[in-house]
Amino acid sequence: QWIYTSVQPMQSRKNHPILCEIHEWMNRPKLQGTPYRLLTMKTASHAARMLFKRLVEELTEN
């Protein structure tokens, strides 16, 4: 649901660099014809890994 409410709508991701990055990652395979359901699952998985990596980086810096 997060993809539909935060990543897809332009007004939600307008000033948020992480959401813009995830949206750009999602659009590349979309233009190549990847099925939409598969693409949303892959995008959610990619976003979770990316956000977890950033969380770990933040925690290890402090």
N, C-alpha and C positions, 0 to 999 in steps of 0.2 A: 504494500500500500504506500510505502514511503516514496517509491519511485513515481507513482502516479500523483502524489500530492506535493512532492518537493523537487524532484528532478525534472519532470516533464513541463510544468507550467513556467513560463518565462518570468512572471513576476516573483516567483519563489526563489529563483536562482540568480536574479539580476545582479545582486551585489555580493554574491557568495562564491568565492573562487573554487572551493571544493565541489560544490554542486555543478558549476560550469564545467569543471574538469570531468566529472562523472557523465554529464550530458554529452560532452564531446566524445568520450569513450563509447557511449551507447550509440551515437549516430553513425560511427564508422561502419559497423557490421549491418546496421539497419539499411544503409544505402546499398549494401551488397546483397540484400535479399534474405537475411537471417529471419526466421520466424519470430514474431513479436513476443510470444510467450517464452520461448527459449531465451530471447534477448533480455527480457526483464529479469529472469532468474539469474542469468550470467552477470547482469549489471548489479543486481543486489549482492551477489557473491563478491564481485570485484570491489564494490564500495565498502563492504564489510572488511575485507582484507586491507584495503587502503587506509581506512579510518583506524583500524586496529594498529597498523604499522605506525601511523602518526601519533596515536596515543602512547605507544611504547616509547617512541622517540621523545615525546614531551616528558614522560615520567623518568627516563634515564638522564635527561639533561639536568634535572633539578636535583 
